[in-house]
Amino acid sequence: MGVRTLTFTRGDRKLPTTVWYPATGKAGGSPRKDAPAAAGRFPVVLFSHGLHGLPTYYQQITTRLAAAGFVVAGPAYPFTNHDANPFKQSDMANQPADGSAVLTALLKLDTKAGDRLAGHLDGAHIGVAGHSAGGFTSAGMLAGTRDTRVDAAVVISGGSMGAFKGTRTPVLFVHGDADAVVNYQTGRNAYNGTSWPRAFLTLLGGDHGAFLGPGAKGFDQTMKTTTDFLRWALWGDAAAKGRLSADGNRAGVSKFEAKL
């Protein structure tokens, strides 16, 4: 994997963005800064952090997605990231538009001569994902001012930001049923409130995000389900869709259900 840091803007809003991507060279190890991209064109996934978070807090997820064949862009939102001063939780309402601006700026690199990502960004297959406030942000990109480029969404420990609009888009919800920060029912309500193709991964006894740590109960099920969901929704990988039930169902750990 390769990794690079870019700075995008939306008006006066700075959006420093970490990008992980498939790279040339030997598989395994830590992401290599500014490594040459691997051959091919790869779907793009925007990953949004939670309140007081940073993109690097989620690299256990983003690097695995990059290794699976996605270009993953993680912006630091200006008023909700770890270093924000002032911190404004209410600014979440602006983040879906920020996410869209990051996608627009990133995709321009596909045709920028000499850029290491030129010719490697598949702008026709775009996903969004995020945790907590980032999950709400991802859902918000399917509502309000709908980003019509988004083909799939993963909402982790989050909920909706209004009714989904536009083209029916597959959505995966991931939520711990003992979440004390964003109530489990908030995720269930978002799942039940749409007729779009949808799936729900319940982390049994899971809290707001401990299951996102490598080795934690539910981490493997979360990663396998998320990766195969995106491989199906963005790559058109029918075999990945067929694995989803086995990915997400494990006695005492997780339960998967879907209407895809």
C-alpha positions as CSV (number, residue, x, y, z in Angstrom):
1,M,0.0,0.0,0.0
2,G,1.0,3.6,-0.5
3,V,-0.1,6.6,1.5
4,R,0.0,10.3,0.8
5,T,-1.3,13.5,2.4
6,L,-3.1,16.1,0.3
7,T,-4.8,19.4,1.3
8,F,-8.1,20.2,-0.3
9,T,-10.4,23.1,0.5
10,R,-14.1,24.0,0.2
11,G,-14.3,27.8,0.3
12,D,-12.3,28.7,3.4
13,R,-12.7,25.2,4.9
14,K,-9.4,23.3,4.9
15,L,-9.7,19.6,4.4
16,P,-6.3,17.9,4.9
17,T,-6.8,14.4,3.5
18,T,-4.9,11.2,3.9
19,V,-5.1,8.8,0.9
20,W,-4.3,5.1,1.1
21,Y,-4.0,3.2,-2.2
22,P,-2.8,0.0,-3.8
23,A,0.9,0.3,-4.6
24,T,3.6,-1.5,-6.5
25,G,6.1,-3.7,-4.7
26,K,6.0,-6.6,-2.2
27,A,2.7,-7.2,-0.4
28,G,2.5,-6.6,3.4
29,G,4.1,-4.2,5.8
30,S,3.3,-0.6,6.6
31,P,2.0,1.8,3.9
32,R,4.9,3.4,2.0
33,K,4.8,7.2,1.7
34,D,4.2,8.4,-1.9
35,A,4.8,4.9,-3.3
36,P,4.0,4.4,-7.0
37,A,0.4,3.2,-7.5
38,A,-0.2,-0.4,-8.6
39,A,-1.4,-1.0,-12.1
40,G,-5.1,-0.7,-12.7
41,R,-8.0,1.6,-11.9
42,F,-9.5,1.3,-8.4
43,P,-12.9,2.3,-6.9
44,V,-12.7,5.3,-4.5
45,V,-14.0,5.1,-0.9
46,L,-14.3,8.3,1.2
47,F,-13.8,7.4,4.9
48,S,-15.1,9.9,7.5
49,H,-13.9,10.1,11.1
50,G,-15.9,10.5,14.3
51,L,-16.0,13.4,16.7
52,H,-12.5,14.3,18.0
53,G,-11.1,11.8,15.5
54,L,-8.5,11.9,12.8
55,P,-8.1,9.8,9.6
56,T,-5.1,8.0,11.0
57,Y,-7.2,6.7,13.9
58,Y,-8.9,4.5,11.4
59,Q,-5.9,3.2,9.5
60,Q,-6.6,-0.4,10.7
61,I,-9.6,-0.1,8.5
62,T,-8.5,2.1,5.7
63,T,-5.2,0.2,5.0
64,R,-7.1,-3.1,4.8
65,L,-9.5,-1.6,2.3
66,A,-6.6,-0.3,0.2
67,A,-5.0,-3.7,0.3
68,A,-8.4,-5.1,-1.0
69,G,-8.2,-2.8,-4.1
70,F,-9.7,0.5,-3.1
71,V,-8.3,4.0,-3.0
72,V,-9.4,5.3,0.4
73,A,-9.5,9.1,1.2
74,G,-9.8,10.2,4.8
75,P,-10.4,14.0,5.3
76,A,-10.0,15.7,8.7
77,Y,-13.1,17.8,9.1
78,P,-12.3,21.4,10.2
79,F,-14.4,21.7,13.3
80,T,-14.8,18.1,14.6
81,N,-11.4,16.6,14.3
82,H,-9.1,15.9,17.2
83,D,-7.1,19.1,16.8
84,A,-10.0,21.4,16.0
85,N,-10.0,24.8,17.7
86,P,-12.7,25.7,18.2
87,F,-14.5,22.4,18.3
88,K,-18.1,22.6,17.0
89,Q,-20.2,19.4,17.0
90,S,-23.0,21.2,15.2
91,D,-20.6,21.6,12.2
92,M,-21.4,18.0,11.3
93,A,-24.2,19.4,9.2
94,N,-21.6,20.8,6.8
95,Q,-19.5,17.6,6.5
96,P,-21.5,15.9,3.7
97,A,-20.7,18.8,1.5
98,D,-17.1,18.7,2.6
99,G,-17.0,15.0,1.7
100,S,-18.3,15.7,-1.8
101,A,-15.7,18.5,-2.2
102,V,-12.9,16.0,-1.3
103,L,-14.2,13.5,-3.8
104,T,-14.3,16.2,-6.6
105,A,-10.8,17.3,-5.8
106,L,-9.4,13.8,-5.6
107,L,-10.9,12.7,-8.8
108,K,-9.3,15.6,-10.7
109,L,-6.0,13.9,-10.0
110,D,-7.0,11.0,-12.3
111,T,-6.3,13.3,-15.3
112,K,-3.5,15.4,-13.8
113,A,-0.3,14.6,-15.8
114,G,2.5,13.4,-13.6
115,D,0.4,12.7,-10.5
116,R,1.0,9.3,-9.0
117,L,-2.8,8.6,-9.0
118,A,-3.3,9.7,-12.6
119,G,-5.1,6.9,-14.5
120,H,-5.8,4.9,-11.3
121,L,-9.0,6.5,-9.9
122,D,-12.3,4.9,-11.0
123,G,-14.7,7.8,-10.6
124,A,-17.6,5.7,-11.9
125,H,-17.5,3.5,-8.7
126,I,-17.5,5.5,-5.5
127,G,-18.3,4.5,-1.9
128,V,-18.6,6.4,1.4
129,A,-18.0,5.0,4.9
130,G,-17.5,6.3,8.3
131,H,-17.7,5.8,12.1
132,S,-20.0,7.7,14.5
133,A,-20.2,11.3,13.2
134,G,-18.5,10.0,10.1
135,G,-21.3,7.4,9.8
136,F,-23.9,10.2,9.9
137,T,-21.8,12.1,7.4
138,S,-21.8,9.2,5.0
139,A,-25.5,8.8,5.3
140,G,-25.9,12.6,4.8
141,M,-24.2,12.2,1.4
142,L,-27.3,10.1,0.4
143,A,-29.7,12.7,1.7
144,G,-30.1,16.5,1.7
145,T,-27.9,17.6,-1.2
146,R,-27.5,14.1,-2.6
147,D,-24.1,13.3,-4.0
148,T,-25.2,11.3,-7.1
149,R,-21.8,9.8,-7.6
150,V,-22.0,7.6,-4.5
151,D,-22.8,4.0,-5.3
152,A,-22.5,2.4,-1.8
153,A,-22.4,3.5,1.8
154,V,-21.2,1.9,5.1
155,V,-22.6,3.6,8.2
156,I,-20.7,2.4,11.4
157,S,-22.2,3.3,14.8
158,G,-24.2,6.1,13.1
159,G,-27.6,6.9,11.7
160,S,-29.4,9.0,9.1
161,M,-29.2,12.7,8.4
162,G,-32.6,12.8,6.7
163,A,-34.4,10.6,4.1
164,F,-32.3,9.1,1.4
165,K,-32.9,10.5,-2.0
166,G,-32.2,9.7,-5.6
167,T,-30.9,6.5,-7.1
168,R,-31.3,3.4,-4.9
169,T,-27.9,2.7,-3.4
170,P,-26.8,-0.3,-1.3
171,V,-26.2,0.7,2.4
172,L,-24.5,-1.4,5.1
173,F,-25.2,-0.5,8.7
174,V,-22.7,-1.7,11.4
175,H,-23.7,-1.2,15.0
176,G,-23.1,-2.6,18.5
177,D,-26.3,-3.5,20.3
178,A,-24.8,-2.1,23.6
179,D,-23.7,1.3,22.1
180,A,-24.1,3.9,24.8
181,V,-23.1,6.9,22.6
182,V,-25.3,6.4,19.5
183,N,-28.1,4.2,20.5
184,Y,-28.5,0.9,18.6
185,Q,-32.0,1.8,17.7
186,T,-30.8,4.9,15.9
187,G,-29.0,2.6,13.4
188,R,-32.0,0.3,13.3
189,N,-34.3,3.2,12.5
190,A,-32.1,4.2,9.6
191,Y,-32.1,0.7,8.3
192,N,-35.8,0.2,8.7
193,G,-36.5,3.7,7.2
194,T,-35.3,2.9,3.8
195,S,-36.4,0.4,1.1
196,W,-33.1,0.6,-0.6
197,P,-30.8,-2.5,-0.8
198,R,-29.5,-2.7,2.7
199,A,-27.8,-4.9,5.2
200,F,-27.2,-4.7,9.0
201,L,-24.3,-6.2,11.0
202,T,-25.0,-6.3,14.7
203,L,-22.1,-6.6,17.0
204,L,-23.5,-8.6,19.9
205,G,-22.7,-6.8,23.2
206,G,-20.7,-4.3,21.1
207,D,-20.2,-0.7,22.3
208,H,-19.6,2.4,20.2
209,G,-16.3,1.3,18.6
210,A,-14.1,-1.1,20.5
211,F,-14.9,-3.7,17.8
212,L,-12.9,-1.5,15.4
213,G,-9.6,-2.5,17.1
214,P,-7.6,-5.3,15.5
215,G,-8.0,-8.4,17.6
216,A,-11.1,-7.1,19.3
217,K,-14.3,-9.1,19.4
218,G,-16.2,-8.4,16.2
219,F,-13.3,-6.8,14.3
220,D,-12.8,-9.6,11.9
221,Q,-16.5,-9.8,11.2
222,T,-16.7,-6.1,10.7
223,M,-13.8,-6.0,8.2
224,K,-14.8,-9.1,6.3
225,T,-18.4,-7.9,5.9
226,T,-17.4,-4.3,5.0
227,T,-14.8,-5.4,2.5
228,D,-17.0,-7.9,0.8
229,F,-20.0,-5.5,0.8
230,L,-17.8,-2.9,-1.0
231,R,-16.3,-5.4,-3.4
232,W,-19.8,-6.4,-4.4
233,A,-21.3,-2.9,-4.5
234,L,-18.3,-1.2,-6.3
235,W,-16.5,-4.1,-8.0
236,G,-19.6,-6.1,-9.0
237,D,-18.1,-9.1,-7.3
238,A,-20.9,-11.7,-7.0
239,A,-18.8,-14.1,-5.0
240,A,-18.2,-11.4,-2.4
241,K,-21.9,-10.9,-2.0
242,G,-22.3,-14.6,-1.6
243,R,-19.8,-14.5,1.4
244,L,-21.6,-11.8,3.3
245,S,-23.7,-14.1,5.5
246,A,-20.7,-16.2,6.5
247,D,-18.7,-13.0,7.0
248,G,-21.2,-11.5,9.4
249,N,-22.8,-14.4,11.3
250,R,-20.8,-15.8,14.2
251,A,-22.4,-17.2,17.3
252,G,-22.0,-14.9,20.3
253,V,-20.2,-12.3,18.3
254,S,-22.2,-10.9,15.4
255,K,-25.4,-11.2,13.4
256,F,-25.9,-10.3,9.8
257,E,-29.2,-9.6,8.0
258,A,-29.8,-8.2,4.6
259,K,-32.4,-7.1,2.0
260,L,-30.1,-6.7,-1.0
